Amino acid sequence: MKVFNTSFTLSSEEGTEVTDITKLVREAIQQFPVSAGIALINTLHTTCALFINEFQSALIDDLKGLMESLVPERGGYRHDDPRFSDCERGNAHSHLRSALLGRSIAVGLNNGELTLGRFQSIIFAE
């Protein structure tokens, strides 16, 4: 089994940002001589998430609304309270949202291309 590895960096402008990274992943894969296999896409930051879904603006707005209702930004989290936590304050909601969405995905490769459905995109959320 051959293994190839690469990375790229994303930067965000907003508090909650959702980005279609399918093109970036395709470009990363094309630099390797792979015709069939599995691409493991992974984020190394604990407040970021990866998932596959349709990247459509109304659906993304719905996703942001769902995350806000499930895990509100100001939820009285212990991680944000200096009595319980000695790390950066105010980002517990980001850690919890990431935990719900997940931080890695696996996508099949066939003929050197990602095996995604017609409306599927690889989505990064921070």
ChimeraX attribute file (.defattr): number of C-alpha atoms within 10 A of each C-alpha:
attribute: neighborCount
match mode: 1-to-1
recipient: residues
	/A:1	3
	/A:2	5
	/A:3	9
	/A:4	10
	/A:5	9
	/A:6	9
	/A:7	10
	/A:8	7
	/A:9	6
	/A:10	8
	/A:11	7
	/A:12	11
	/A:13	7
	/A:14	8
	/A:15	8
	/A:16	13
	/A:17	14
	/A:18	21
	/A:19	16
	/A:20	19
	/A:21	15
	/A:22	17
	/A:23	11
	/A:24	13
	/A:25	17
	/A:26	14
	/A:27	10
	/A:28	14
	/A:29	19
	/A:30	12
	/A:31	10
	/A:32	13
	/A:33	9
	/A:34	17
	/A:35	12
	/A:36	13
	/A:37	17
	/A:38	15
	/A:39	20
	/A:40	11
	/A:41	15
	/A:42	16
	/A:43	16
	/A:44	9
	/A:45	11
	/A:46	15
	/A:47	19
	/A:48	24
	/A:49	25
	/A:50	23
	/A:51	19
	/A:52	18
	/A:53	16
	/A:54	16
	/A:55	16
	/A:56	12
	/A:57	10
	/A:58	9
	/A:59	12
	/A:60	17
	/A:61	12
	/A:62	12
	/A:63	13
	/A:64	16
	/A:65	13
	/A:66	12
	/A:67	20
	/A:68	15
	/A:69	10
	/A:70	14
	/A:71	18
	/A:72	17
	/A:73	16
	/A:74	12
	/A:75	12
	/A:76	12
	/A:77	18
	/A:78	12
	/A:79	18
	/A:80	19
	/A:81	15
	/A:82	11
	/A:83	8
	/A:84	10
	/A:85	12
	/A:86	10
	/A:87	11
	/A:88	11
	/A:89	13
	/A:90	15
	/A:91	15
	/A:92	22
	/A:93	22
	/A:94	21
	/A:95	17
	/A:96	19
	/A:97	22
	/A:98	20
	/A:99	14
	/A:100	12
	/A:101	14
	/A:102	18
	/A:103	20
	/A:104	15
	/A:105	15
	/A:106	12
	/A:107	16
	/A:108	14
	/A:109	17
	/A:110	13
	/A:111	10
	/A:112	16
	/A:113	17
	/A:114	18
	/A:115	14
	/A:116	15
	/A:117	10
	/A:118	7
	/A:119	10
	/A:120	14
	/A:121	19
	/A:122	21
	/A:123	18
	/A:124	21
	/A:125	22
	/A:126	22
